[in-house]
Amino acid sequence: MSETGTLLQFPCDFPLKVVGVRSDDFAQQIVAVVQALVPDFRPETVEMRASQGGKYLSVTVTVTARSQVQLDALYQALTRHPGVKFVL
């Protein structure tokens, strides 16, 4: 384990799956949140999948994380979004 108490070695590619209520602009809203905290994020890498019933959308974003602090801030910003149900 590193000195900061994490098993991750930074920088590293780190995928986050964001699940929320499907809407026309849900993915774009998630990308905007990510870009605010990870300026070098590439939106073309986003992966999306609708739930079987179509009510929910899973948006996977893979970021190049620079620190645990950055990952924590990103997770908190995403979970605060009103359309987000959970972040994995």
Biopython code that builds the backbone (N, CA, C, O; Angstrom):
import numpy as np
from Bio.PDB.StructureBuilder import StructureBuilder

atoms = [
    (1, "MET", "N", (0.849, -1.172, 0.000)),
    (1, "MET", "CA", (0.000, 0.000, 0.000)),
    (1, "MET", "C", (0.898, 1.239, 0.000)),
    (1, "MET", "O", (1.942, 1.263, 0.651)),
    (2, "SER", "N", (0.474, 2.264, -0.738)),
    (2, "SER", "CA", (1.280, 3.472, -0.819)),
    (2, "SER", "C", (1.163, 4.284, 0.468)),
    (2, "SER", "O", (0.377, 3.963, 1.359)),
    (3, "GLU", "N", (1.955, 5.332, 0.538)),
    (3, "GLU", "CA", (1.963, 6.182, 1.740)),
    (3, "GLU", "C", (0.618, 6.854, 1.974)),
    (3, "GLU", "O", (0.280, 7.166, 3.115)),
    (4, "THR", "N", (-0.160, 7.083, 0.912)),
    (4, "THR", "CA", (-1.424, 7.786, 1.063)),
    (4, "THR", "C", (-2.561, 6.855, 1.454)),
    (4, "THR", "O", (-3.697, 7.311, 1.588)),
    (5, "GLY", "N", (-2.295, 5.562, 1.642)),
    (5, "GLY", "CA", (-3.318, 4.633, 2.078)),
    (5, "GLY", "C", (-4.176, 4.070, 0.962)),
    (5, "GLY", "O", (-5.266, 3.560, 1.224)),
    (6, "THR", "N", (-3.719, 4.148, -0.264)),
    (6, "THR", "CA", (-4.470, 3.625, -1.388)),
    (6, "THR", "C", (-3.638, 2.578, -2.117)),
    (6, "THR", "O", (-2.408, 2.621, -2.101)),
    (7, "LEU", "N", (-4.321, 1.644, -2.751)),
    (7, "LEU", "CA", (-3.633, 0.615, -3.524)),
    (7, "LEU", "C", (-3.325, 1.086, -4.932)),
    (7, "LEU", "O", (-2.575, 0.430, -5.655)),
    (8, "LEU", "N", (-3.887, 2.203, -5.328)),
    (8, "LEU", "CA", (-3.689, 2.718, -6.680)),
    (8, "LEU", "C", (-2.348, 3.423, -6.804)),
    (8, "LEU", "O", (-1.852, 4.030, -5.855)),
    (9, "GLN", "N", (-1.778, 3.328, -7.992)),
    (9, "GLN", "CA", (-0.562, 4.066, -8.324)),
    (9, "GLN", "C", (-0.969, 5.150, -9.315)),
    (9, "GLN", "O", (-1.533, 4.840, -10.365)),
    (10, "PHE", "N", (-0.697, 6.403, -9.006)),
    (10, "PHE", "CA", (-1.115, 7.515, -9.848)),
    (10, "PHE", "C", (0.041, 8.015, -10.686)),
    (10, "PHE", "O", (1.189, 7.967, -10.244)),
    (11, "PRO", "N", (-0.244, 8.502, -11.906)),
    (11, "PRO", "CA", (-1.550, 8.532, -12.570)),
    (11, "PRO", "C", (-1.955, 7.129, -13.030)),
    (11, "PRO", "O", (-1.113, 6.260, -13.255)),
    (12, "CYS", "N", (-3.276, 6.936, -13.164)),
    (12, "CYS", "CA", (-3.797, 5.665, -13.652)),
    (12, "CYS", "C", (-5.131, 5.885, -14.355)),
    (12, "CYS", "O", (-5.862, 6.830, -14.060)),
    (13, "ASP", "N", (-5.427, 4.990, -15.288)),
    (13, "ASP", "CA", (-6.738, 5.022, -15.928)),
    (13, "ASP", "C", (-7.723, 4.383, -14.969)),
    (13, "ASP", "O", (-7.477, 3.299, -14.441)),
    (14, "PHE", "N", (-8.846, 5.065, -14.744)),
    (14, "PHE", "CA", (-9.803, 4.616, -13.754)),
    (14, "PHE", "C", (-11.217, 4.744, -14.314)),
    (14, "PHE", "O", (-11.682, 5.854, -14.572)),
    (15, "PRO", "N", (-11.910, 3.609, -14.504)),
    (15, "PRO", "CA", (-13.280, 3.674, -15.021)),
    (15, "PRO", "C", (-14.296, 3.903, -13.896)),
    (15, "PRO", "O", (-14.175, 3.342, -12.807)),
    (16, "LEU", "N", (-15.281, 4.725, -14.179)),
    (16, "LEU", "CA", (-16.402, 4.962, -13.272)),
    (16, "LEU", "C", (-17.685, 4.708, -14.039)),
    (16, "LEU", "O", (-17.879, 5.240, -15.132)),
    (17, "LYS", "N", (-18.556, 3.900, -13.471)),
    (17, "LYS", "CA", (-19.851, 3.644, -14.090)),
    (17, "LYS", "C", (-20.883, 4.463, -13.334)),
    (17, "LYS", "O", (-21.053, 4.315, -12.124)),
    (18, "VAL", "N", (-21.570, 5.330, -14.071)),
    (18, "VAL", "CA", (-22.569, 6.230, -13.497)),
    (18, "VAL", "C", (-23.936, 5.787, -14.009)),
    (18, "VAL", "O", (-24.170, 5.755, -15.217)),
    (19, "VAL", "N", (-24.824, 5.451, -13.100)),
    (19, "VAL", "CA", (-26.154, 4.988, -13.482)),
    (19, "VAL", "C", (-27.181, 6.017, -13.018)),
    (19, "VAL", "O", (-27.173, 6.471, -11.874)),
    (20, "GLY", "N", (-28.063, 6.366, -13.952)),
    (20, "GLY", "CA", (-29.089, 7.340, -13.619)),
    (20, "GLY", "C", (-30.322, 7.167, -14.465)),
    (20, "GLY", "O", (-30.378, 6.314, -15.351)),
    (21, "VAL", "N", (-31.304, 7.983, -14.181)),
    (21, "VAL", "CA", (-32.546, 7.970, -14.931)),
    (21, "VAL", "C", (-32.242, 8.461, -16.347)),
    (21, "VAL", "O", (-31.621, 9.507, -16.537)),
    (22, "ARG", "N", (-32.686, 7.696, -17.320)),
    (22, "ARG", "CA", (-32.401, 8.015, -18.714)),
    (22, "ARG", "C", (-33.129, 9.300, -19.120)),
    (22, "ARG", "O", (-34.324, 9.457, -18.870)),
    (23, "SER", "N", (-32.394, 10.207, -19.744)),
    (23, "SER", "CA", (-32.963, 11.429, -20.308)),
    (23, "SER", "C", (-32.163, 11.767, -21.554)),
    (23, "SER", "O", (-31.109, 11.184, -21.807)),
    (24, "ASP", "N", (-32.672, 12.711, -22.327)),
    (24, "ASP", "CA", (-32.014, 13.064, -23.581)),
    (24, "ASP", "C", (-30.590, 13.570, -23.391)),
    (24, "ASP", "O", (-29.740, 13.376, -24.260)),
    (25, "ASP", "N", (-30.326, 14.216, -22.265)),
    (25, "ASP", "CA", (-29.005, 14.811, -22.073)),
    (25, "ASP", "C", (-28.244, 14.281, -20.851)),
    (25, "ASP", "O", (-27.290, 14.912, -20.397)),
    (26, "PHE", "N", (-28.656, 13.138, -20.323)),
    (26, "PHE", "CA", (-27.989, 12.598, -19.130)),
    (26, "PHE", "C", (-26.489, 12.393, -19.378)),
    (26, "PHE", "O", (-25.663, 12.814, -18.568)),
    (27, "ALA", "N", (-26.142, 11.755, -20.483)),
    (27, "ALA", "CA", (-24.722, 11.489, -20.767)),
    (27, "ALA", "C", (-23.933, 12.794, -20.890)),
    (27, "ALA", "O", (-22.814, 12.890, -20.387)),
    (28, "GLN", "N", (-24.508, 13.791, -21.550)),
    (28, "GLN", "CA", (-23.817, 15.074, -21.709)),
    (28, "GLN", "C", (-23.623, 15.762, -20.356)),
    (28, "GLN", "O", (-22.596, 16.401, -20.126)),
    (29, "GLN", "N", (-24.599, 15.635, -19.471)),
    (29, "GLN", "CA", (-24.469, 16.221, -18.137)),
    (29, "GLN", "C", (-23.335, 15.549, -17.360)),
    (29, "GLN", "O", (-22.566, 16.217, -16.671)),
    (30, "ILE", "N", (-23.240, 14.231, -17.476)),
    (30, "ILE", "CA", (-22.174, 13.497, -16.783)),
    (30, "ILE", "C", (-20.814, 13.892, -17.343)),
    (30, "ILE", "O", (-19.867, 14.097, -16.584)),
    (31, "VAL", "N", (-20.713, 14.000, -18.653)),
    (31, "VAL", "CA", (-19.455, 14.422, -19.282)),
    (31, "VAL", "C", (-19.058, 15.810, -18.776)),
    (31, "VAL", "O", (-17.882, 16.050, -18.504)),
    (32, "ALA", "N", (-20.010, 16.715, -18.649)),
    (32, "ALA", "CA", (-19.711, 18.072, -18.167)),
    (32, "ALA", "C", (-19.156, 18.041, -16.741)),
    (32, "ALA", "O", (-18.212, 18.767, -16.428)),
    (33, "VAL", "N", (-19.736, 17.207, -15.880)),
    (33, "VAL", "CA", (-19.241, 17.080, -14.502)),
    (33, "VAL", "C", (-17.804, 16.554, -14.514)),
    (33, "VAL", "O", (-16.940, 17.072, -13.806)),
    (34, "VAL", "N", (-17.560, 15.530, -15.315)),
    (34, "VAL", "CA", (-16.220, 14.928, -15.388)),
    (34, "VAL", "C", (-15.213, 15.936, -15.932)),
    (34, "VAL", "O", (-14.124, 16.075, -15.374)),
    (35, "GLN", "N", (-15.552, 16.637, -17.002)),
    (35, "GLN", "CA", (-14.617, 17.591, -17.604)),
    (35, "GLN", "C", (-14.267, 18.733, -16.654)),
    (35, "GLN", "O", (-13.169, 19.284, -16.730)),
    (36, "ALA", "N", (-15.180, 19.091, -15.770)),
    (36, "ALA", "CA", (-14.895, 20.164, -14.806)),
    (36, "ALA", "C", (-13.778, 19.772, -13.848)),
    (36, "ALA", "O", (-13.042, 20.634, -13.368)),
    (37, "LEU", "N", (-13.646, 18.479, -13.567)),
    (37, "LEU", "CA", (-12.639, 18.014, -12.607)),
    (37, "LEU", "C", (-11.459, 17.303, -13.258)),
    (37, "LEU", "O", (-10.398, 17.160, -12.651)),
    (38, "VAL", "N", (-11.652, 16.858, -14.499)),
    (38, "VAL", "CA", (-10.585, 16.157, -15.228)),
    (38, "VAL", "C", (-10.495, 16.809, -16.611)),
    (38, "VAL", "O", (-11.072, 16.300, -17.572)),
    (39, "PRO", "N", (-9.778, 17.930, -16.717)),
    (39, "PRO", "CA", (-9.752, 18.700, -17.954)),
    (39, "PRO", "C", (-9.272, 17.925, -19.188)),
    (39, "PRO", "O", (-9.662, 18.254, -20.309)),
    (40, "ASP", "N", (-8.440, 16.912, -18.997)),
    (40, "ASP", "CA", (-7.936, 16.161, -20.156)),
    (40, "ASP", "C", (-8.823, 14.948, -20.495)),
    (40, "ASP", "O", (-8.425, 14.099, -21.293)),
    (41, "PHE", "N", (-10.017, 14.865, -19.895)),
    (41, "PHE", "CA", (-10.939, 13.767, -20.190)),
    (41, "PHE", "C", (-11.357, 13.822, -21.654)),
    (41, "PHE", "O", (-11.633, 14.893, -22.196)),
    (42, "ARG", "N", (-11.401, 12.652, -22.283)),
    (42, "ARG", "CA", (-11.785, 12.556, -23.694)),
    (42, "ARG", "C", (-13.206, 11.998, -23.794)),
    (42, "ARG", "O", (-13.407, 10.801, -23.585)),
    (43, "PRO", "N", (-14.192, 12.837, -24.108)),
    (43, "PRO", "CA", (-15.590, 12.397, -24.156)),
    (43, "PRO", "C", (-15.861, 11.281, -25.163)),
    (43, "PRO", "O", (-16.825, 10.532, -25.005)),
    (44, "GLU", "N", (-15.037, 11.161, -26.178)),
    (44, "GLU", "CA", (-15.254, 10.109, -27.180)),
    (44, "GLU", "C", (-15.037, 8.712, -26.606)),
    (44, "GLU", "O", (-15.358, 7.724, -27.267)),
    (45, "THR", "N", (-14.506, 8.610, -25.406)),
    (45, "THR", "CA", (-14.281, 7.303, -24.779)),
    (45, "THR", "C", (-15.473, 6.837, -23.952)),
    (45, "THR", "O", (-15.453, 5.731, -23.412)),
    (46, "VAL", "N", (-16.504, 7.662, -23.846)),
    (46, "VAL", "CA", (-17.686, 7.323, -23.043)),
    (46, "VAL", "C", (-18.384, 6.101, -23.632)),
    (46, "VAL", "O", (-18.541, 5.985, -24.847)),
    (47, "GLU", "N", (-18.797, 5.200, -22.757)),
    (47, "GLU", "CA", (-19.589, 4.041, -23.154)),
    (47, "GLU", "C", (-20.946, 4.152, -22.465)),
    (47, "GLU", "O", (-21.030, 4.502, -21.288)),
    (48, "MET", "N", (-22.016, 3.849, -23.220)),
    (48, "MET", "CA", (-23.366, 3.963, -22.671)),
    (48, "MET", "C", (-24.141, 2.679, -22.917)),
    (48, "MET", "O", (-23.943, 1.984, -23.914)),
    (49, "ARG", "N", (-25.022, 2.392, -21.981)),
    (49, "ARG", "CA", (-25.901, 1.231, -22.122)),
    (49, "ARG", "C", (-27.209, 1.503, -21.389)),
    (49, "ARG", "O", (-27.216, 1.860, -20.211)),
    (50, "ALA", "N", (-28.300, 1.331, -22.098)),
    (50, "ALA", "CA", (-29.619, 1.516, -21.491)),
    (50, "ALA", "C", (-30.012, 0.232, -20.771)),
    (50, "ALA", "O", (-29.608, -0.864, -21.158)),
    (51, "SER", "N", (-30.804, 0.388, -19.723)),
    (51, "SER", "CA", (-31.316, -0.783, -19.014)),
    (51, "SER", "C", (-32.306, -1.517, -19.912)),
    (51, "SER", "O", (-32.781, -0.975, -20.910)),
    (52, "GLN", "N", (-32.604, -2.738, -19.547)),
    (52, "GLN", "CA", (-33.492, -3.558, -20.358)),
    (52, "GLN", "C", (-34.842, -2.884, -20.576)),
    (52, "GLN", "O", (-35.395, -2.942, -21.675)),
    (53, "GLY", "N", (-35.370, -2.249, -19.544)),
    (53, "GLY", "CA", (-36.652, -1.565, -19.662)),
    (53, "GLY", "C", (-36.540, -0.158, -20.230)),
    (53, "GLY", "O", (-37.553, 0.467, -20.545)),
    (54, "GLY", "N", (-35.319, 0.346, -20.363)),
    (54, "GLY", "CA", (-35.098, 1.660, -20.937)),
    (54, "GLY", "C", (-35.241, 2.824, -19.970)),
    (54, "GLY", "O", (-35.115, 3.978, -20.377)),
    (55, "LYS", "N", (-35.500, 2.547, -18.709)),
    (55, "LYS", "CA", (-35.698, 3.630, -17.738)),
    (55, "LYS", "C", (-34.371, 4.241, -17.264)),
    (55, "LYS", "O", (-34.312, 5.424, -16.930)),
    (56, "TYR", "N", (-33.321, 3.432, -17.239)),
    (56, "TYR", "CA", (-32.026, 3.875, -16.720)),
    (56, "TYR", "C", (-30.960, 3.828, -17.807)),
    (56, "TYR", "O", (-31.072, 3.089, -18.785)),
    (57, "LEU", "N", (-29.926, 4.634, -17.608)),
    (57, "LEU", "CA", (-28.792, 4.653, -18.523)),
    (57, "LEU", "C", (-27.518, 4.527, -17.708)),
    (57, "LEU", "O", (-27.329, 5.217, -16.707)),
    (58, "SER", "N", (-26.656, 3.640, -18.154)),
    (58, "SER", "CA", (-25.340, 3.467, -17.545)),
    (58, "SER", "C", (-24.329, 4.184, -18.439)),
    (58, "SER", "O", (-24.252, 3.917, -19.638)),
    (59, "VAL", "N", (-23.566, 5.084, -17.853)),
    (59, "VAL", "CA", (-22.552, 5.841, -18.583)),
    (59, "VAL", "C", (-21.208, 5.516, -17.935)),
    (59, "VAL", "O", (-20.985, 5.828, -16.766)),
    (60, "THR", "N", (-20.317, 4.889, -18.698)),
    (60, "THR", "CA", (-18.994, 4.569, -18.180)),
    (60, "THR", "C", (-17.995, 5.586, -18.708)),
    (60, "THR", "O", (-17.846, 5.767, -19.917)),
    (61, "VAL", "N", (-17.317, 6.244, -17.782)),
    (61, "VAL", "CA", (-16.282, 7.211, -18.136)),
    (61, "VAL", "C", (-14.962, 6.687, -17.574)),
    (61, "VAL", "O", (-14.892, 6.272, -16.417)),
    (62, "THR", "N", (-13.933, 6.709, -18.390)),
    (62, "THR", "CA", (-12.610, 6.300, -17.928)),
    (62, "THR", "C", (-11.733, 7.541, -17.922)),
    (62, "THR", "O", (-11.506, 8.170, -18.956)),
    (63, "VAL", "N", (-11.248, 7.875, -16.742)),
    (63, "VAL", "CA", (-10.434, 9.081, -16.572)),
    (63, "VAL", "C", (-8.994, 8.696, -16.257)),
    (63, "VAL", "O", (-8.726, 7.603, -15.757)),
    (64, "THR", "N", (-8.082, 9.596, -16.552)),
    (64, "THR", "CA", (-6.713, 9.442, -16.094)),
    (64, "THR", "C", (-6.636, 10.173, -14.765)),
    (64, "THR", "O", (-6.514, 11.397, -14.711)),
    (65, "ALA", "N", (-6.710, 9.394, -13.699)),
    (65, "ALA", "CA", (-6.721, 9.961, -12.349)),
    (65, "ALA", "C", (-5.306, 10.343, -11.941)),
    (65, "ALA", "O", (-4.359, 9.578, -12.126)),
    (66, "ARG", "N", (-5.184, 11.531, -11.389)),
    (66, "ARG", "CA", (-3.876, 12.041, -10.951)),
    (66, "ARG", "C", (-3.643, 11.845, -9.457)),
    (66, "ARG", "O", (-2.503, 11.852, -8.993)),
    (67, "SER", "N", (-4.752, 11.668, -8.693)),
    (67, "SER", "CA", (-4.606, 11.503, -7.246)),
    (67, "SER", "C", (-5.886, 10.933, -6.669)),
    (67, "SER", "O", (-6.934, 10.946, -7.313)),
    (68, "GLN", "N", (-5.789, 10.431, -5.446)),
    (68, "GLN", "CA", (-6.974, 9.950, -4.737)),
    (68, "GLN", "C", (-7.904, 11.113, -4.426)),
    (68, "GLN", "O", (-9.125, 10.952, -4.445)),
    (69, "VAL", "N", (-7.353, 12.257, -4.145)),
    (69, "VAL", "CA", (-8.160, 13.447, -3.876)),
    (69, "VAL", "C", (-9.021, 13.782, -5.097)),
    (69, "VAL", "O", (-10.203, 14.100, -4.958)),
    (70, "GLN", "N", (-8.430, 13.709, -6.284)),
    (70, "GLN", "CA", (-9.176, 13.984, -7.510)),
    (70, "GLN", "C", (-10.296, 12.964, -7.704)),
    (70, "GLN", "O", (-11.419, 13.335, -8.047)),
    (71, "LEU", "N", (-10.002, 11.694, -7.488)),
    (71, "LEU", "CA", (-11.033, 10.652, -7.625)),
    (71, "LEU", "C", (-12.159, 10.860, -6.619)),
    (71, "LEU", "O", (-13.331, 10.710, -6.964)),
    (72, "ASP", "N", (-11.822, 11.197, -5.399)),
    (72, "ASP", "CA", (-12.838, 11.429, -4.371)),
    (72, "ASP", "C", (-13.733, 12.612, -4.754)),
    (72, "ASP", "O", (-14.953, 12.541, -4.600)),
    (73, "ALA", "N", (-13.137, 13.690, -5.250)),
    (73, "ALA", "CA", (-13.902, 14.865, -5.660)),
    (73, "ALA", "C", (-14.825, 14.529, -6.829)),
    (73, "ALA", "O", (-15.966, 14.989, -6.879)),
    (74, "LEU", "N", (-14.334, 13.735, -7.758)),
    (74, "LEU", "CA", (-15.138, 13.330, -8.912)),
    (74, "LEU", "C", (-16.312, 12.471, -8.468)),
    (74, "LEU", "O", (-17.443, 12.690, -8.902)),
    (75, "TYR", "N", (-16.049, 11.499, -7.610)),
    (75, "TYR", "CA", (-17.107, 10.640, -7.097)),
    (75, "TYR", "C", (-18.175, 11.473, -6.370)),
    (75, "TYR", "O", (-19.371, 11.259, -6.572)),
    (76, "GLN", "N", (-17.753, 12.400, -5.545)),
    (76, "GLN", "CA", (-18.697, 13.235, -4.803)),
    (76, "GLN", "C", (-19.528, 14.109, -5.744)),
    (76, "GLN", "O", (-20.737, 14.247, -5.556)),
    (77, "ALA", "N", (-18.888, 14.696, -6.749)),
    (77, "ALA", "CA", (-19.615, 15.544, -7.700)),
    (77, "ALA", "C", (-20.644, 14.728, -8.481)),
    (77, "ALA", "O", (-21.761, 15.191, -8.712)),
    (78, "LEU", "N", (-20.270, 13.524, -8.886)),
    (78, "LEU", "CA", (-21.191, 12.680, -9.645)),
    (78, "LEU", "C", (-22.361, 12.213, -8.784)),
    (78, "LEU", "O", (-23.502, 12.205, -9.246)),
    (79, "THR", "N", (-22.094, 11.827, -7.548)),
    (79, "THR", "CA", (-23.183, 11.338, -6.691)),
    (79, "THR", "C", (-24.130, 12.460, -6.270)),
    (79, "THR", "O", (-25.275, 12.192, -5.908)),
    (80, "ARG", "N", (-23.674, 13.705, -6.312)),
    (80, "ARG", "CA", (-24.540, 14.851, -5.994)),
    (80, "ARG", "C", (-25.464, 15.221, -7.150)),
    (80, "ARG", "O", (-26.454, 15.924, -6.947)),
    (81, "HIS", "N", (-25.155, 14.761, -8.353)),
    (81, "HIS", "CA", (-25.985, 15.096, -9.515)),
    (81, "HIS", "C", (-27.390, 14.552, -9.290)),
    (81, "HIS", "O", (-27.538, 13.392, -8.908)),
    (82, "PRO", "N", (-28.431, 15.363, -9.519)),
    (82, "PRO", "CA", (-29.793, 14.929, -9.199)),
    (82, "PRO", "C", (-30.298, 13.726, -9.998)),
    (82, "PRO", "O", (-31.177, 13.008, -9.521)),
    (83, "GLY", "N", (-29.772, 13.487, -11.189)),
    (83, "GLY", "CA", (-30.247, 12.357, -11.986)),
    (83, "GLY", "C", (-29.511, 11.064, -11.725)),
    (83, "GLY", "O", (-29.911, 10.014, -12.227)),
    (84, "VAL", "N", (-28.437, 11.117, -10.945)),
    (84, "VAL", "CA", (-27.604, 9.935, -10.697)),
    (84, "VAL", "C", (-28.192, 9.095, -9.566)),
    (84, "VAL", "O", (-28.523, 9.610, -8.498)),
    (85, "LYS", "N", (-28.314, 7.794, -9.819)),
    (85, "LYS", "CA", (-28.795, 6.853, -8.795)),
    (85, "LYS", "C", (-27.610, 6.295, -8.014)),
    (85, "LYS", "O", (-27.662, 6.212, -6.787)),
    (86, "PHE", "N", (-26.534, 5.908, -8.719)),
    (86, "PHE", "CA", (-25.326, 5.453, -8.039)),
    (86, "PHE", "C", (-24.127, 5.499, -8.973)),
    (86, "PHE", "O", (-24.262, 5.579, -10.194)),
    (87, "VAL", "N", (-22.941, 5.445, -8.352)),
    (87, "VAL", "CA", (-21.672, 5.476, -9.093)),
    (87, "VAL", "C", (-20.847, 4.302, -8.600)),
    (87, "VAL", "O", (-20.684, 4.097, -7.397)),
    (88, "LEU", "N", (-20.336, 3.545, -9.538)),
    (88, "LEU", "CA", (-19.475, 2.396, -9.197)),
    (88, "LEU", "C", (-18.066, 2.659, -9.687)),
    (88, "LEU", "O", (-17.183, 1.821, -9.504)),
]
sb = StructureBuilder()
sb.init_structure("model")
sb.init_model(0)
sb.init_chain("A")
sb.init_seg("    ")
for serial, (resi, resn, name, xyz) in enumerate(atoms, 1):
    if name == "N":
        sb.init_residue(resn, " ", resi, " ")
    sb.init_atom(name, np.array(xyz, "f"), 0.0, 1.0, " ", f" {name:<3s}", serial, name[0])
structure = sb.get_structure()
